[in-house]
Amino acid sequence: MTPEQQRAAHPLISTSPQYGRYLAAKTARDIVQRILSPMNEAVSGYRDELNRMLDAQAAYLGPGR
């Protein structure tokens, strides 16, 4: 592959003026993802547990046989 074909295939090369913006956006996206990932897992776990409880059979705890 010639350098011209590589540039056409990957327009954001390290000498491009937009490359710095791309790296900054990628870094910011990674930071936000690392911060929000535990919260997403907690919400997902809560939602799964809530669905499991709602789908479960009712347990009657009163007097009876």
C-alpha positions as CSV (number, residue, x, y, z in Angstrom):
1,M,0.0,0.0,0.0
2,T,1.4,3.4,-1.0
3,P,1.5,6.3,1.4
4,E,-1.2,8.0,-0.6
5,Q,-3.5,5.0,-0.2
6,Q,-2.8,4.9,3.5
7,R,-3.7,8.6,3.8
8,A,-6.9,8.0,1.9
9,A,-7.8,5.0,4.1
10,H,-6.8,6.8,7.4
11,P,-7.3,10.5,7.0
12,L,-6.4,11.3,10.6
13,I,-2.7,10.8,10.6
14,S,-0.4,12.2,13.3
15,T,0.4,15.3,11.2
16,S,-3.2,16.3,10.6
17,P,-4.5,19.3,12.4
18,Q,-7.7,17.3,13.4
19,Y,-5.6,14.5,15.0
20,G,-5.1,16.5,18.2
21,R,-8.8,17.1,18.5
22,Y,-9.4,13.4,17.8
23,L,-7.0,12.3,20.5
24,A,-8.6,14.8,23.0
25,A,-12.1,13.5,22.2
26,K,-11.0,9.9,22.4
27,T,-9.3,10.5,25.8
28,A,-12.4,12.3,27.1
29,R,-14.6,9.5,25.9
30,D,-12.4,6.9,27.7
31,I,-12.4,8.9,30.9
32,V,-16.2,9.3,30.9
33,Q,-16.6,5.6,30.1
34,R,-14.4,4.6,33.1
35,I,-16.3,6.9,35.4
36,L,-19.8,5.7,34.3
37,S,-19.0,2.0,33.9
38,P,-19.5,1.1,37.6
39,M,-22.8,3.1,37.7
40,N,-24.0,1.3,34.5
41,E,-23.2,-2.0,36.1
42,A,-25.0,-1.1,39.3
43,V,-28.1,0.0,37.5
44,S,-28.0,-3.1,35.3
45,G,-27.7,-5.3,38.3
46,Y,-30.5,-3.6,40.1
47,R,-32.7,-3.8,37.0
48,D,-32.0,-7.6,36.7
49,E,-32.7,-8.2,40.4
50,L,-36.0,-6.2,40.2
51,N,-37.1,-8.2,37.1
52,R,-36.2,-11.4,38.9
53,M,-38.3,-10.4,41.9
54,L,-41.2,-9.3,39.8
55,D,-41.2,-12.6,37.8
56,A,-41.0,-14.8,40.9
57,Q,-43.9,-16.6,42.4
58,A,-45.6,-15.0,45.4
59,A,-44.7,-16.4,48.8
60,Y,-47.6,-16.5,51.2
61,L,-46.3,-16.2,54.7
62,G,-49.6,-16.3,56.6
63,P,-51.1,-19.2,58.6
64,G,-52.0,-22.2,56.6
65,R,-50.9,-25.6,55.6
